[in-house]
Amino acid sequence: MVQQIHLGKLNMDQAAVQFNVNRKTVRHWVDKVEKEAQTNQEIVSELPNLPPLQKKTVARRSLLQSEDQNELRAKVHAREQELEEAKFKALYYSTIVKVAEQELGVDIEKKPPWPGPLPSHPIHALELS
C-alpha cells in the first residue's frame, strides 16, 4: 500500500478505499514506513565508520537475502503453476469420465456398494462405541 502511494499509483483516499481502512490508518502506515526507512538510512550512513570487510559483509548479506527472496518467489510461482495444472487435469479427467459414462452407458467411477460415508469415516467409529 505504502509503495503504491509512493509510486503515485494511489493517493491516500484511494488506498483507504482499496484496503478497506480509514484515511488515518493509511497515514499511520505511511508515517511508520517512512520512519523505518529513515532509521535504516541512518544505520547505512554509519557504515563508513566500519572496516571495509564489514561493509562488504553487510552488502553481501542483503544481496543474499534478495537472492533468497527471488528464489522463494520463483518457487512459489512454480508451485502455483503446478497447482493450476493439477486442477486443470482433475477437471479434464472428470469430464472425460462423465462423457464416457454418458456415451457408453457404463459406470466408470468407483462407487462404494453401500450408501453414505466409507466405513473408515469417523461417523462409523461412533456407531461401534
LOBAGU-89056 format. One record per residue: residue number from 0; residue in one letter; x, y, z of N, C-alpha, C, O in turn. Coordinates in steps of 0.02 Angstrom, whole numbers, always signed. Last residue first. Example, Ala and Ser with C-alpha at 12.3 -4.5 7.8 and 13.67 -1.06 7.14 Angstrom:
<recs>
    n  res      nx      ny      nz     cax     cay     caz      cx      cy      cz      ox      oy      oz
    1    S    +642    -112    +354    +684     -53    +357    +645      +2    +394    +670     +57    +402
    0    A    +660    -284    +390    +615    -225    +390    +660    -165    +390    +712    -166    +423
</recs>
This chain:
<recs>
    n  res      nx      ny      nz     cax     cay     caz      cx      cy      cz      ox      oy      oz
  128    S    -950   -2380    +962    -942   -2367   +1034   -1003   -2386   +1073   -1004   -2379   +1134
  127    L    -985   -2393    +830    -953   -2450    +863    -947   -2441    +938    -940   -2490    +974
  126    E   -1033   -2268    +797   -1081   -2324    +797   -1052   -2384    +834   -1089   -2421    +866
  125    L    -917   -2192    +797    -968   -2178    +848   -1018   -2236    +854   -1041   -2251    +908
  124    A    -855   -2239    +685    -823   -2253    +749    -873   -2241    +806    -871   -2275    +857
  123    H    -930   -2185    +583    -939   -2256    +598    -906   -2275    +664    -928   -2324    +696
  122    I    -881   -2057    +578    -951   -2066    +600    -964   -2139    +617   -1005   -2153    +661
  121    P    -751   -2063    +524    -761   -2056    +597    -832   -2067    +621    -843   -2085    +679
  120    H    -736   -2190    +399    -755   -2122    +417    -769   -2118    +492    -796   -2166    +520
  119    S    -719   -2318    +360    -664   -2288    +398    -679   -2217    +421    -641   -2187    +458
  118    P    -830   -2346    +281    -827   -2373    +350    -771   -2343    +392    -776   -2342    +453
  117    L    -880   -2193    +195    -841   -2255    +200    -839   -2280    +272    -847   -2241    +319
  116    P   -1050   -2126    +198    -976   -2122    +204    -944   -2191    +209    -977   -2241    +225
  115    G   -1182   -2182     +83   -1154   -2145    +138   -1078   -2148    +141   -1046   -2169     +93
  114    P   -1223   -2351     +33   -1234   -2278     +31   -1200   -2244     +91   -1190   -2275    +143
  113    W   -1111   -2474     -33   -1157   -2452     +19   -1167   -2376     +12   -1122   -2341     -11
  112    P   -1014   -2500    -126   -1076   -2539    -131   -1128   -2518     -78   -1185   -2543     -80
  111    P    -943   -2347    -191    -947   -2399    -140   -1014   -2437    -146   -1064   -2408    -168
  110    K    -887   -2330    -357    -935   -2309    -306    -939   -2365    -254    -938   -2423    -272
  109    K    -779   -2270    -477    -789   -2319    -424    -838   -2290    -373    -830   -2234    -349
  108    E    -835   -2226    -638    -811   -2205    -572    -826   -2259    -521    -880   -2289    -522
  107    I    -907   -2289    -739    -834   -2295    -738    -807   -2278    -669    -761   -2311    -644
  106    D   -1047   -2367    -794   -1020   -2331    -735    -945   -2342    -732    -922   -2399    -724
  105    V   -1096   -2340    -961   -1062   -2383    -913   -1039   -2340    -855   -1013   -2285    -865
  104    G   -1139   -2278   -1077   -1189   -2304   -1031   -1160   -2351    -979   -1194   -2396    -955
  103    L   -1061   -2214   -1166   -1056   -2286   -1165   -1109   -2318   -1120   -1123   -2378   -1125
  102    E   -1094   -2078   -1145   -1094   -2106   -1212   -1095   -2182   -1213   -1127   -2212   -1257
  101    Q   -1085   -2063   -1005   -1147   -2046   -1040   -1150   -2080   -1109   -1201   -2107   -1128
  100    E    -954   -2105    -978   -1010   -2139    -945   -1075   -2126    -983   -1115   -2171    -992
   99    A    -884   -2012   -1055    -880   -2083   -1072    -938   -2121   -1040    -967   -2165   -1072
   98    V    -915   -1895    -983    -936   -1902   -1053    -935   -1975   -1074    -981   -1998   -1108
   97    K    -856   -1927    -859    -928   -1914    -864    -953   -1922    -935   -1006   -1951    -946
   96    V    -721   -1940    -897    -756   -1996    -866    -832   -1987    -873    -868   -2034    -890
   95    I    -693   -1811    -943    -687   -1868    -988    -726   -1928    -961    -761   -1962    -999
   94    T    -711   -1739    -824    -754   -1726    -882    -753   -1784    -931    -805   -1805    -956
   93    S    -607   -1789    -749    -675   -1800    -725    -725   -1787    -781    -777   -1821    -786
   92    Y    -498   -1745    -826    -511   -1816    -818    -582   -1829    -794    -614   -1876    -817
   91    Y    -514   -1602    -816    -512   -1636    -881    -530   -1710    -874    -572   -1735    -911
   90    L    -503   -1581    -679    -565   -1563    -714    -570   -1600    -780    -623   -1625    -799
   89    A    -371   -1626    -662    -426   -1657    -624    -493   -1643    -658    -535   -1688    -665
   88    K    -302   -1537    -745    -302   -1608    -760    -360   -1644    -725    -393   -1686    -754
   87    F    -326   -1416    -676    -350   -1424    -745    -354   -1498    -762    -403   -1520    -792
   86    K    -260   -1442    -557    -332   -1429    -556    -362   -1440    -625    -416   -1468    -632
   85    A    -129   -1454    -606    -161   -1511    -574    -237   -1503    -571    -275   -1550    -582
   84    E    -109   -1323    -653    -106   -1379    -700    -141   -1440    -671    -178   -1475    -706
   83    E    -116   -1253    -532    -164   -1239    -585    -167   -1296    -636    -221   -1316    -658
   82    L      -4   -1311    -469     -70   -1319    -440    -124   -1306    -493    -172   -1344    -498
   81    E     +99   -1266    -551     +87   -1338    -544     +18   -1352    -517     -17   -1398    -539
   80    Q     +88   -1129    -527     +76   -1154    -594     +62   -1229    -592     +18   -1253    -628
   79    E    +122   -1127    -392     +56   -1104    -412     +39   -1129    -482     -18   -1148    -495
   78    R    +254   -1173    -400    +204   -1214    -366    +133   -1193    -384     +89   -1235    -392
   77    A    +312   -1063    -467    +313   -1130    -498    +260   -1175    -467    +225   -1211    -502
   76    H    +292    -963    -371    +261    -956    -437    +258   -1024    -472    +207   -1041    -502
   75    V    +372   -1014    -269    +300   -1004    -258    +264   -1001    -325    +212   -1032    -334
   74    K    +497   -1007    -333    +470   -1071    -312    +395   -1067    -301    +358   -1112    -321
   73    A    +510    -869    -350    +509    -912    -409    +480    -980    -392    +442   -1009    -431
   72    R    +514    -829    -216    +459    -806    -260    +453    -850    -321    +397    -868    -342
   71    L    +634    -890    -180    +571    -912    -149    +511    -890    -190    +463    -928    -198
   70    E    +723    -816    -259    +718    -888    -268    +652    -915    -239    +619    -957    -269
   69    N    +703    -689    -206    +687    -701    -277    +679    -776    -290    +635    -797    -327
   68    Q    +750    -712     -76    +680    -692     -87    +659    -705    -159    +604    -729    -172
   67    D    +883    -743    -104    +840    -793     -72    +766    -776     -83    +726    -820     -98
   66    E    +925    -620    -157    +926    -679    -200    +881    -734    -171    +845    -767    -208
   65    S    +910    -543     -42    +872    -526    -101    +868    -586    -148    +815    -600    -176
   64    Q   +1003    -605     +40    +933    -604     +60    +888    -589      +0    +836    -620      -8
   63    L   +1119    -576     -34   +1098    -646     -25   +1024    -649      -4    +987    -692     -29
   62    L   +1121    -437     -19   +1116    -466     -86   +1093    -538     -82   +1051    -560    -122
   61    S   +1136    -427    +118   +1074    -400     +88   +1065    -427     +17   +1009    -439      -4
   60    R   +1263    -488    +129   +1204    -516    +162   +1140    -492    +130   +1095    -531    +117
   59    R   +1342    -399     +56   +1335    -467     +32   +1274    -500     +64   +1238    -537     +30
   58    A   +1334    -286    +138   +1308    -282     +69   +1296    -352     +42   +1246    -364      +8
   57    V   +1397    -339    +251   +1329    -313    +256   +1298    -311    +187   +1241    -332    +178
   56    T   +1523    -368    +196   +1483    -421    +225   +1410    -400    +230   +1365    -439    +214
   55    K   +1570    -243    +161   +1558    -292    +108   +1513    -347    +134   +1469    -371     +98
   54    K   +1583    -188    +289   +1538    -157    +241   +1520    -206    +186   +1462    -212    +166
   53    Q   +1682    -271    +343   +1614    -273    +370   +1564    -241    +323   +1507    -265    +317
   52    L   +1793    -233    +267   +1769    -302    +265   +1697    -307    +289   +1657    -343    +261
   51    P   +1816     -96    +302   +1792    -115    +235   +1764    -186    +231   +1715    -197    +195
   50    P   +1752     -54    +466   +1807     -75    +423   +1779    -100    +356   +1722    -123    +354
   49    L   +1635     +82    +482   +1654     +12    +491   +1714      -4    +447   +1725     +30    +396
   48    N   +1602    +208    +447   +1645    +202    +505   +1667    +129    +517   +1713    +117    +556
   47    P   +1508    +192    +344   +1577    +211    +327   +1625    +206    +385   +1685    +200    +374
   46    L   +1386    +160    +416   +1428    +107    +389   +1498    +131    +369   +1545     +92    +376
   45    E   +1302    +263    +448   +1354    +246    +497   +1402    +194    +470   +1455    +184    +500
   44    S   +1211    +262    +347   +1258    +318    +348   +1314    +306    +399   +1368    +336    +393
   43    V   +1137    +151    +383   +1180    +146    +324   +1231    +202    +325   +1289    +192    +305
   42    I   +1066    +206    +489   +1111    +150    +501   +1160    +143    +444   +1220    +132    +455
   41    E    +993    +302    +422   +1040    +324    +473   +1090    +268    +488   +1150    +281    +498
   40    Q    +914    +220    +343    +962    +263    +310   +1015    +288    +360   +1073    +296    +343
   39    N    +836    +160    +441    +881    +119    +402    +934    +161    +367    +992    +140    +361
   38    T    +765    +274    +481    +808    +239    +529    +859    +196    +492    +918    +195    +509
   37    Q    +694    +299    +363    +741    +350    +388    +790    +317    +438    +850    +332    +436
   36    A    +617    +185    +357    +664    +199    +303    +717    +249    +326    +776    +242    +311
   35    E    +539    +203    +472    +584    +145    +467    +637    +157    +413    +696    +140    +423
   34    K    +469    +318    +431    +512    +321    +490    +562    +263    +489    +621    +273    +504
   33    E    +397    +267    +323    +446    +320    +312    +494    +326    +370    +554    +339    +360
   32    V    +317    +175    +390    +364    +151    +341    +418    +204    +327    +477    +188    +320
   31    K    +242    +264    +471    +282    +210    +501    +336    +186    +452    +394    +177    +471
   30    D    +176    +346    +378    +223    +375    +426    +269    +322    +455    +329    +333    +462
   29    V     +97    +248    +316    +145    +287    +277    +198    +317    +323    +258    +313    +309
   28    W     +20    +205    +425     +67    +158    +392    +118    +195    +350    +177    +175    +348
   27    H     -52    +324    +455     -11    +291    +506     +42    +246    +473    +100    +249    +491
   26    R    -123    +344    +336     -72    +393    +357     -24    +363    +408     +36    +375    +405
   25    V    -209    +234    +345    -162    +240    +288    -106    +288    +307     -47    +273    +296
   24    T    -279    +269    +460    -239    +208    +459    -188    +210    +403    -130    +191    +413
   23    K    -345    +383    +414    -299    +389    +471    -252    +328    +473    -193    +335    +487
   22    R    -434    +335    +319    -377    +376    +297    -324    +382    +352    -264    +385    +337
   21    N    -478    +163    +357    -491    +234    +354    -426    +272    +336    -372    +243    +337
   20    V    -489     +23    +242    -468     +54    +305    -484    +128    +300    -502    +154    +247
   19    N    -492     -54    +122    -547     -55    +169    -526     -32    +239    -542     -64    +290
   18    F    -403     -40     +23    -384     -86     +76    -435     -88    +133    -423    -118    +185
   17    Q    -470     +52     -62    -447     -13     -88    -433     -63     -33    -448    -122     -41
   16    V    -492    +162     +23    -549    +126      -5    -527     +56     -27    -561      +7     -13
   15    A    -360    +199     +53    -408    +184    +108    -466    +143     +82    -488     +96    +114
   14    A    -311    +225     -74    -283    +170     -35    -331    +150     +21    -341     +91     +34
   13    Q    -385    +338    -107    -393    +278    -147    -367    +217    -108    -397    +163    -110
   12    D    -337    +429     -10    -408    +411     -11    -419    +345     -50    -458    +303     -28
   11    M    -199    +440     -44    -221    +415     +22    -293    +391     +21    -309    +338     +49
   10    N    -178    +375    -211    -173    +428    -162    -201    +400     -96    -225    +343     -94
    9    L     -76    +264    -310    -135    +277    -268    -123    +340    -227     -67    +357    -210
    8    K     +38    +278    -384     -16    +236    -412     -81    +247    -374    -135    +239    -402
    7    G    +149    +339    -334     +98    +381    -365     +41    +342    -397      -1    +371    -432
    6    L    +239    +273    -262    +248    +269    -334    +197    +312    -371    +200    +319    -432
    5    H    +187    +291    -135    +249    +324    -152    +262    +325    -227    +293    +371    -253
    4    I     +74    +208    -146     +65    +280    -133    +128    +318    -154    +124    +370    -186
    3    Q    +135     +85    -163     +91    +110    -215     +79    +185    -208     +74    +221    -257
    2    Q    +199     +75     -39    +239     +77    -101    +197    +106    -158    +222    +146    -197
    1    V     +91     +65     +45    +135    +123     +51    +176    +131     -13    +187    +186     -37
    0    M     +41     -59      +0      +0      +0      +0     +44     +62      +0     +34    +107     -41
</recs>
